[in-house]
Amino acid sequence: MNVVTALKIEQTGPDRLSSLSGRAESKFRTLAHCCYSLGGMVIFTWAAFHLNLNLASTGFLYLILVVLTAVYGGFLEATVTSLAAATCLNFFFDPPIFTFSVSDSANWVAFGAFEFTALVISRLTSREHVTAAKAIARQRDSEQLYETARQILLVDKTRDPGNFITSSIRQAFDLPAVVLFDAISAETYACGNSSPEIEQRTRDVYYSDSDKFDSAAGAWFFVLRLGGRPVGSLGLCDSRMTPIVGAALASLSAIVLERSRSFERECRAEVARQGECLRAGVLDALAHDIKTPLTIIRTASSGLLAAGGLCTEKTELLMLIDEQSKKLNELASHLLSAARLDTTDFGPQREPLLLSSLLKTATDTFDQTTCRDRFHLTAPSDEIPAFGDRKLIKRALVQLLDNALKYSVPDSPIELGIAGNDTEVIVEVRNQGSEIAPADRERIFERFYRAPETRFGPPGTGLGLSVVKRIVDAHRGRVWVESGESDGTAFFLALPKEPDKTI
């Protein structure tokens, strides 16, 4: 025998005693109403007889008594009063008095009128009682829903929402058991005298996506929905629970679960933001610390090379030192750019720019003539300027050109193009090189990310394209990449034609 069966057996005795007590109380109340109405009949009859009232006046008094009995008693009590009233009219007020005349049709008409009045008034009163009881029940449900909503919407970020929801609902509605299934976390929460069967039924309702009532268990099962999609289910072990209240509790539970997840996402976002601020500060300090010794190293190596008089091996070593210090200087510049773009007070200084002119200036930053000869620029004669920060856009273009030089086939041409539409000007940098996988075409703009196919290619830090992305986002522009085996790889940078009035 399980716990639920034992509880049902223990509750059988008290429930039966309560039912018997209720029936006895109802019979006693009916008997008391009959006694009151008959007592009133005696008083009305004595007063009418001694005041010498006629048959019509006495019948009106009896009719008032029948109405009062039907209102405060019921149809049975009013029927007894109607029968007593017709009998008294026949015996005391219908000539010859003090005799019964069964065949007189007036007596049957009076009894019919009394009975019809009793029937109509008792039915109307019963309907009003039912309406009032429903109104009281709705008011009670509304108060309990309000109290439940007030409690569970105050859940803090440190508490487990599932257990808090079930305990709050059970306490507010005085339910034997409440079960909640959270489909996203696949967790089941139970409060009260629950059972594995009820918990399983609650989970099954989520998978069937349909509200159900189990008459055998006396339990309602509702699906939790957010935006029309199921996110869990709720089991309420109480046959008195109405579907409207249960559906409201299910909606409220879904809202609280989503609110709790929003709290978690907010906490994670705040932690990430603080981590980004810390990382930006570290990068800024590190870049500044690297810049000073690099400047000294490059100055010394350049001075020794300019002085001359060194053997071939020493010259090559100095050239290697100078080349690697230059790469370290570029890395420090990237770190400084990344840190500066992450600051909250960062804002580009916009002005009209001819991107073809900026592209020519960007190509001039490369030292080797062979590199410059690989760039082929195509620009329209009626080029429309874009709005942006000259220094920042130049840095972004230099980074795209540098990537094209590093990852393209040696000595292959790099095509530069400028196009536009109604709202923006687009720069294209196309080179012939290895294809970028579709899964990496978004991630290559993330900080420190490098595609797997570049592992054995030219060295890099994974910072350059993230700086380009941050600059373009600050201008409310777009940057993306297209890549294929036959067409090569093309990076596109789009800037607005007009300044953004909202910035």
C-alpha distance (Angstrom), angle and dihedral (degrees) to the residues before:
residue distance angle dihedral
M1 . . .
N2 3.79 . .
V3 3.77 128.6 .
V4 3.81 94.9 -100.6
T5 3.84 92.7 53.1
A6 3.78 90.9 48.6
L7 3.77 91.1 50.6
K8 3.82 90.9 50.5
I9 3.82 91.2 51.2
E10 3.78 91.5 48.9
Q11 3.80 90.9 50.4
T12 3.83 95.1 49.3
G13 3.81 94.7 78.1
P14 3.81 97.6 48.9
D15 3.81 92.3 43.2
R16 3.81 91.7 52.1
L17 3.79 92.5 47.7
S18 3.79 89.9 49.2
S19 3.83 90.7 51.2
L20 3.82 92.7 49.6
S21 3.77 91.2 47.1
G22 3.81 90.7 51.3
R23 3.82 93.1 51.5
A24 3.80 91.6 48.4
E25 3.77 91.3 49.7
S26 3.83 90.9 50.3
K27 3.84 92.1 51.8
F28 3.78 91.6 48.2
R29 3.80 91.3 49.9
T30 3.84 91.1 50.9
L31 3.81 91.5 49.5
A32 3.80 91.3 48.9
H33 3.83 91.9 51.4
C34 3.82 90.3 50.0
C35 3.80 90.7 51.1
Y36 3.81 91.9 48.8
S37 3.81 92.8 49.3
L38 3.83 93.0 46.5
G39 3.80 89.5 48.2
G40 3.77 88.9 52.6
M41 3.79 89.2 48.2
V42 3.81 90.4 55.5
I43 3.82 91.3 49.7
F44 3.84 93.0 47.0
T45 3.83 91.7 47.2
W46 3.82 94.0 48.9
A47 3.82 92.2 47.9
A48 3.83 94.3 46.4
F49 3.82 92.9 46.4
H50 3.82 94.6 50.2
L51 3.81 92.4 42.8
N52 3.81 89.8 51.4
L53 3.81 93.5 -126.6
N54 3.77 116.1 177.7
L55 3.81 125.8 -118.1
A56 3.82 95.4 -93.6
S57 3.81 95.3 50.3
T58 3.78 92.3 46.9
G59 3.79 91.0 47.4
F60 3.83 89.5 53.8
L61 3.84 90.2 52.4
Y62 3.79 90.4 50.0
L63 3.83 89.6 48.7
I64 3.84 89.9 55.6
L65 3.81 89.3 51.2
V66 3.83 91.4 50.0
V67 3.84 90.3 50.6
L68 3.82 92.4 49.9
T69 3.80 91.3 48.0
A70 3.83 91.7 49.5
V71 3.81 91.3 49.1
Y72 3.79 98.8 47.3
G73 3.79 98.6 27.3
G74 3.76 123.8 23.7
F75 3.77 146.2 -105.4
L76 3.81 94.1 -68.1
E77 3.81 93.7 51.6
A78 3.82 90.9 44.4
T79 3.82 90.6 50.5
V80 3.81 90.8 54.0
T81 3.81 89.3 48.5
S82 3.84 91.3 48.6
L83 3.78 91.6 51.8
A84 3.82 91.7 48.2
A85 3.82 91.3 47.3
A86 3.82 93.0 51.4
T87 3.81 90.2 47.8
C88 3.81 93.6 50.2
L89 3.80 91.9 47.5
N90 3.79 90.1 51.6
F91 3.81 95.2 46.0
F92 3.81 104.1 37.3
F93 3.82 107.6 25.1
D94 3.83 110.0 23.4
P95 3.85 109.7 84.3
P96 2.89 126.1 -87.6
I97 3.83 85.6 47.6
F98 3.80 124.1 -151.8
T99 3.83 89.2 34.7
F100 3.83 133.2 93.5
S101 3.77 118.0 -125.2
V102 3.82 106.8 -170.4
S103 3.76 94.6 173.7
D104 3.81 94.7 57.0
S105 3.81 107.4 110.6
A106 3.82 92.3 -154.3
N107 3.78 90.2 67.5
W108 3.80 91.5 53.7
V109 3.78 90.9 47.5
A110 3.81 90.5 52.1
F111 3.79 91.4 48.7
G112 3.83 90.5 47.8
A113 3.80 91.0 50.6
F114 3.80 91.4 49.0
E115 3.82 92.2 47.5
F116 3.80 93.8 46.2
T117 3.79 90.1 50.4
A118 3.81 90.4 48.4
L119 3.80 91.4 50.2
V120 3.82 95.6 48.4
I121 3.80 96.0 43.1
S122 3.82 93.9 45.0
R123 3.82 91.9 49.5
L124 3.80 92.5 48.0
T125 3.80 90.9 46.5
S126 3.79 91.7 47.9
R127 3.79 90.6 50.3
E128 3.79 90.9 50.2
H129 3.79 90.6 48.9
V130 3.80 90.5 52.2
T131 3.81 91.3 47.4
A132 3.79 91.2 48.7
A133 3.80 91.2 47.9
K134 3.81 90.6 51.2
A135 3.79 90.8 48.5
I136 3.79 90.8 50.2
A137 3.81 90.2 47.9
R138 3.82 91.6 49.6
Q139 3.78 90.4 48.5
R140 3.79 90.4 49.7
D141 3.80 91.0 48.2
S142 3.81 90.6 49.0
E143 3.79 91.7 50.5
Q144 3.80 91.5 48.0
L145 3.82 91.3 47.2
Y146 3.79 90.7 49.9
E147 3.79 92.0 49.5
T148 3.80 91.6 47.0
A149 3.80 92.2 48.4
R150 3.78 91.5 47.4
Q151 3.80 91.6 51.9
I152 3.79 101.9 43.4
L153 3.82 95.2 40.6
L154 3.78 87.4 59.6
V155 3.81 91.9 61.7
D156 3.81 109.7 133.3
K157 3.78 127.8 -137.0
T158 3.81 94.7 -101.0
R159 3.83 98.6 56.6
D160 3.78 127.0 86.5
P161 3.83 103.9 -110.1
G162 3.82 96.0 -154.0
N163 3.79 97.3 58.8
F164 3.80 91.5 39.6
I165 3.82 92.9 53.0
T166 3.81 94.6 49.2
S167 3.80 94.3 46.2
S168 3.83 92.5 47.0
I169 3.82 93.3 50.3
R170 3.79 92.9 46.1
Q171 3.79 92.5 48.9
A172 3.82 95.6 46.2
F173 3.83 96.2 46.9
D174 3.83 98.0 30.4
L175 3.82 92.5 -126.4
P176 3.82 124.5 172.4
A177 3.82 91.7 -129.8
V178 3.81 141.6 -6.2
V179 3.83 125.1 -162.3
L180 3.83 126.0 -169.2
F181 3.81 125.5 -170.4
D182 3.81 117.2 -163.5
A183 3.80 106.6 -159.5
I184 3.81 95.6 -168.2
S185 3.81 94.1 57.3
A186 3.85 93.1 26.7
E187 3.82 88.8 -132.1
T188 3.82 126.0 142.7
Y189 3.82 119.5 -151.6
A190 3.81 122.3 -166.4
C191 3.79 132.4 -176.6
G192 3.80 126.7 -175.9
N193 3.80 130.0 5.1
S194 3.78 95.7 -15.8
S195 3.79 127.4 155.0
P196 3.82 136.3 -153.7
E197 3.81 88.9 -108.3
I198 3.82 92.8 56.5
E199 3.81 91.0 46.5
Q200 3.80 91.1 50.5
R201 3.81 91.3 48.3
T202 3.80 89.1 51.8
R203 3.81 91.3 53.9
D204 3.82 91.8 45.5
V205 3.80 91.0 55.8
Y206 3.82 89.7 58.5
Y207 3.80 92.0 52.6
S208 3.82 92.1 46.1
D209 3.85 90.5 46.3
S210 3.81 92.2 -143.8
D211 3.82 133.0 111.2
K212 3.82 114.0 -120.9
F213 3.80 142.1 -176.6
D214 3.81 120.5 -146.0
S215 3.81 107.2 -155.9
A216 3.80 92.6 -173.5
A217 3.80 93.2 56.5
G218 3.81 93.4 31.6
A219 3.80 91.2 -130.2
W220 3.80 137.5 132.2
F221 3.81 121.6 -143.7
F222 3.81 120.8 -161.4
V223 3.82 132.7 -176.7
L224 3.82 117.0 -125.4
R225 3.80 110.2 -133.4
L226 3.81 134.8 -173.3
G227 3.77 117.0 -173.1
G228 3.80 90.3 -14.2
R229 3.81 95.7 -55.4
P230 3.83 121.5 109.2
V231 3.81 115.1 -114.3
G232 3.81 100.8 168.6
S233 3.80 144.6 -38.0
L234 3.80 140.0 -104.2
G235 3.82 128.6 -144.8
L236 3.84 119.5 -159.3
C237 3.81 115.3 -171.8
D238 3.81 100.7 -152.4
S239 3.82 126.2 96.2
R240 3.83 90.2 -157.1
M241 3.82 91.0 65.5
T242 3.81 111.3 111.3
P243 3.82 120.0 -135.7
I244 3.82 92.1 -121.7
V245 3.81 93.2 54.6
G246 3.80 91.7 43.2
A247 3.81 92.1 51.1
A248 3.80 89.8 48.8
L249 3.81 91.0 51.8
A250 3.81 89.8 48.7
S251 3.83 91.5 52.3
L252 3.78 90.9 46.2
S253 3.81 91.6 50.2
A254 3.81 91.4 50.3
I255 3.82 90.8 50.9
V256 3.81 92.2 49.7
L257 3.82 92.3 49.4
E258 3.81 91.3 50.1
R259 3.80 90.2 46.0
S260 3.78 90.3 53.1
R261 3.80 90.8 50.9
S262 3.80 89.1 49.8
F263 3.80 88.1 54.9
E264 3.81 89.7 52.7
R265 3.81 92.8 48.4
E266 3.79 89.8 48.4
C267 3.80 91.3 52.2
R268 3.80 92.0 48.7
A269 3.81 91.2 47.8
E270 3.80 90.8 50.4
V271 3.80 91.2 49.9
A272 3.81 90.0 48.8
R273 3.79 91.4 48.4
Q274 3.79 92.1 51.2
G275 3.79 89.3 47.3
E276 3.81 90.4 51.6
C277 3.80 91.1 50.6
L278 3.80 91.1 49.4
R279 3.79 92.0 46.4
A280 3.82 91.8 48.9
G281 3.80 90.3 51.7
V282 3.81 91.6 49.3
L283 3.80 91.7 47.9
D284 3.79 91.8 49.3
A285 3.81 93.2 49.6
L286 3.81 92.1 44.0
A287 3.79 93.3 49.7
H288 3.79 92.3 49.9
D289 3.80 91.4 48.3
I290 3.82 91.0 50.7
K291 3.80 95.0 47.1
T292 3.81 96.2 64.4
P293 3.85 99.6 54.5
L294 3.82 90.5 39.7
T295 3.79 91.0 56.3
I296 3.81 90.4 51.7
I297 3.84 92.3 47.1
R298 3.81 93.0 49.8
T299 3.80 92.1 46.1
A300 3.81 91.7 50.7
S301 3.81 94.8 45.8
S302 3.80 92.8 45.9
G303 3.81 90.4 48.4
L304 3.81 93.2 51.0
L305 3.80 91.2 48.1
A306 3.80 91.0 49.3
A307 3.83 92.1 48.0
G308 3.81 90.9 57.2
G309 3.79 124.8 -173.9
L310 3.80 93.0 115.3
C311 3.75 127.2 128.5
T312 3.78 120.3 -109.5
E313 3.82 95.0 -100.4
K314 3.81 93.5 50.6
T315 3.79 91.1 46.8
E316 3.80 90.9 52.9
L317 3.81 91.2 48.9
L318 3.80 91.1 50.5
M319 3.79 90.7 48.4
L320 3.82 89.0 51.5
I321 3.81 90.6 50.4
D322 3.79 90.7 48.7
E323 3.82 93.0 48.2
Q324 3.82 95.0 48.2
S325 3.80 92.8 44.8
K326 3.79 87.4 53.8
K327 3.83 89.9 54.8
L328 3.80 90.3 48.7
N329 3.79 88.8 50.9
E330 3.81 90.2 53.1
L331 3.80 89.8 49.6
A332 3.79 91.0 51.8
S333 3.81 89.4 49.5
H334 3.81 89.9 53.1
L335 3.79 90.8 49.7
L336 3.80 91.2 50.2
S337 3.81 91.1 48.1
A338 3.81 92.0 49.7
A339 3.80 92.3 48.7
R340 3.80 92.9 46.5
L341 3.81 93.2 49.0
D342 3.82 90.6 52.5
T343 3.81 94.6 58.2
T344 3.82 117.6 106.7
D345 3.82 93.7 -129.3
F346 3.81 92.9 56.6
G347 3.80 112.5 126.2
P348 3.82 129.7 157.5
Q349 3.80 119.4 -123.9
R350 3.80 102.2 -130.5
E351 3.79 126.9 -149.2
P352 3.82 135.8 152.0
L353 3.83 109.6 -77.6
L354 3.80 133.3 -171.7
L355 3.77 101.2 -142.8
S356 3.82 92.9 -158.5
S357 3.81 89.2 61.4
L358 3.80 90.8 47.6
L359 3.81 90.3 50.1
K360 3.82 91.1 53.6
T361 3.79 90.1 49.3
A362 3.81 90.1 48.6
T363 3.82 92.5 52.3
D364 3.81 90.2 52.0
T365 3.80 90.6 62.4
F366 3.82 90.5 72.0
D367 3.81 112.9 90.5
Q368 3.76 104.6 -151.4
T369 3.76 116.1 79.7
T370 3.80 89.7 -147.5
C371 3.81 89.6 62.0
R372 3.79 93.3 50.3
D373 3.79 91.3 50.4
R374 3.80 90.5 59.3
F375 3.82 92.4 64.9
H376 3.82 117.0 90.8
L377 3.80 114.9 -175.0
T378 3.81 124.4 -159.5
A379 3.80 116.1 -173.2
P380 3.83 131.8 166.0
S381 3.78 117.8 -110.3
D382 3.81 91.7 -128.5
E383 3.78 95.2 49.0
I384 3.80 114.6 174.8
P385 3.81 116.3 -141.7
A386 3.79 123.0 -118.1
F387 3.78 125.5 -143.8
G388 3.78 117.7 -115.6
D389 3.77 149.6 112.0
R390 3.82 107.9 -71.2
K391 3.81 97.2 -146.0
L392 3.80 95.0 43.3
I393 3.81 95.5 46.5
K394 3.81 90.4 47.2
R395 3.82 89.7 52.4
A396 3.82 90.2 50.8
L397 3.82 92.4 49.0
V398 3.82 92.3 47.2
Q399 3.81 89.2 52.9
L400 3.82 92.5 50.9
L401 3.82 91.1 48.5
D402 3.80 91.4 47.7
N403 3.83 90.6 51.6
A404 3.82 90.0 50.0
L405 3.81 90.8 52.7
K406 3.80 94.0 47.5
Y407 3.80 100.2 46.3
S408 3.81 102.5 34.7
V409 3.79 129.8 92.1
P410 3.84 108.3 -83.3
D411 3.83 114.5 -92.8
S412 3.84 91.1 3.8
P413 3.84 116.6 137.5
I414 3.82 120.5 -100.7
E415 3.78 112.3 -146.6
L416 3.81 118.5 -145.8
G417 3.79 118.5 -167.8
I418 3.79 138.6 174.5
A419 3.80 123.7 -155.0
G420 3.79 136.2 155.1
N421 3.76 147.8 -167.4
D422 3.79 135.5 -161.5
T423 3.81 95.6 -64.2
E424 3.81 110.5 22.0
V425 3.80 147.5 28.8
I426 3.82 116.6 -127.4
V427 3.81 128.4 -152.9
E428 3.82 118.7 -160.0
V429 3.82 124.8 -160.8
R430 3.83 110.6 -173.9
N431 3.80 126.8 -179.2
Q432 3.79 137.7 168.4
G433 3.79 110.3 -113.8
S434 3.77 145.3 106.8
E435 3.82 116.9 -32.6
I436 3.80 119.2 -104.7
A437 3.80 110.9 -131.0
P438 3.85 115.8 -117.4
A439 3.81 90.6 -119.3
D440 3.82 90.5 57.9
R441 3.82 99.4 45.4
E442 3.81 92.6 89.9
R443 3.78 98.2 32.8
I444 3.80 96.1 55.3
F445 3.82 87.3 74.5
E446 3.81 90.4 59.2
R447 3.77 118.3 101.3
F448 3.84 115.4 -92.8
Y449 3.82 92.7 -0.4
R450 3.79 118.8 134.5
A451 3.79 124.4 -178.7
P452 3.84 114.8 -113.3
E453 3.84 92.8 -119.4
T454 3.83 90.2 61.3
R455 3.81 92.7 57.9
F456 3.82 92.0 98.8
G457 3.82 95.2 33.2
P458 3.79 131.0 84.4
P459 3.81 115.6 -33.0
G460 3.80 117.9 -98.2
T461 3.79 143.9 159.2
G462 3.82 102.7 -135.5
L463 3.82 90.2 -121.2
G464 3.81 103.0 101.0
L465 3.80 100.7 74.2
S466 3.81 91.7 40.6
V467 3.82 88.2 57.6
V468 3.83 89.4 49.9
K469 3.80 90.1 50.3
R470 3.80 92.6 49.7
I471 3.83 92.4 48.8
V472 3.80 92.9 49.2
D473 3.82 92.6 46.6
A474 3.80 89.7 52.1
H475 3.83 88.0 56.8
R476 3.84 92.3 48.1
G477 3.78 88.3 -114.9
R478 3.79 136.1 126.7
V479 3.81 137.1 -114.5
W480 3.79 126.5 -173.5
V481 3.78 142.7 151.1
E482 3.80 134.9 -128.6
S483 3.79 121.1 -166.1
G484 3.79 138.0 177.7
E485 3.78 140.0 155.0
S486 3.82 95.1 -111.8
D487 3.81 101.7 33.3
G488 3.78 98.1 40.0
T489 3.81 123.8 -141.6
A490 3.80 123.6 -45.2
F491 3.81 127.5 -173.4
F492 3.80 116.9 -158.2
L493 3.81 126.1 -158.8
A494 3.83 117.8 -171.3
L495 3.81 124.5 -169.0
P496 3.83 128.3 -177.6
K497 3.80 119.3 -101.2
E498 3.79 92.5 -139.6
P499 3.79 130.9 39.0
D500 3.80 117.3 -96.1
K501 3.81 107.1 -109.4
T502 3.84 91.4 -157.2
I503 3.80 94.3 63.5
